[in-house]
Amino acid sequence: MLSVLMSMEAGVAALGAGVAAIGAGIGIGKIGGSALESMARQPEMKGDLRSNMIVAAALVEGAVFFAIVVCLLVALA
């Protein structure tokens, strides 16, 4: 019975890691799409928008890496 619960925890942790990765893909896609739309409207702001987009994407990826590490720790514990 204990082994079933442990494998169930690992499965749920893997599902959580997958959801975090999918969420990051959606979030970074929205960031990129919005930045491109803004660059099309105001081309003179391209440099500022690009740097802000990179910072925002890095923050999203950092949060996702944290979520994946937590899920892996739960799966391996």
N, C-alpha and C positions, 0 to 999 in steps of 0.2 A: 504494500500500500504506500509506503514511504517513497519507493522509487517512482511510482506513478505520479505522486505529487511533485517530486523533484523534476521529473521530465516535463510535467505540466508547467512548472515555473519557468523552465528553460524555454519552452515554446512561447509562453506569454512574453518573456523577455525578448525573444527574437522578434516577435510580432511588434513589440514596442520600438525596437531598433528600426524595423522596417517602416513603421509609421513616421518615426522621426526623420528618416531619410527622405521619404516622400514629401513630408511637410517642408523640409528644407528646399527640395527641388521646386515646389510650388512657390515658396516665398522668394527664392532667388529669381525665379522666372518673372514674378510680378515686379520685383525691384528692377530687373533689366528692361522689362517692357515699359514700365513707367519712365525710366531714365531715357530710353530711346524716344518715347513720345515727347518728353520735355525737350530733348535735344532737337527734335524736328520743329518744335514751336519756337525755340529760342536758341539758334545755333551758337550765339556768342557765349552762352553759359556752358558750353560743352565740357570744358576742363573741370569746372567746379562740380558739375553733375556727375562726371565720371569718377572723380575722387570720392564724392559722397556715396555713390553707388557701390564702390569697392569696399568702403568702410562698412556699409550696411550689410553687404553680402558676407563679409568676414565675421560680423557679429552673429548673423544667422548661422553660419557654419560652426562657429564656436559653441553656440548653444546646442546645436545638433550633435557635435562631437561629445559634449558633456552627457547628453541624453543616451547616446550609444554606449559610452563607457559605463554609465550606471546600469543600463540593461545587460551589458556583458558581465558586470560584477554580480548582478542578481542571478544570471544564468550559470555562472561558474561557482557560486557560493553554495 
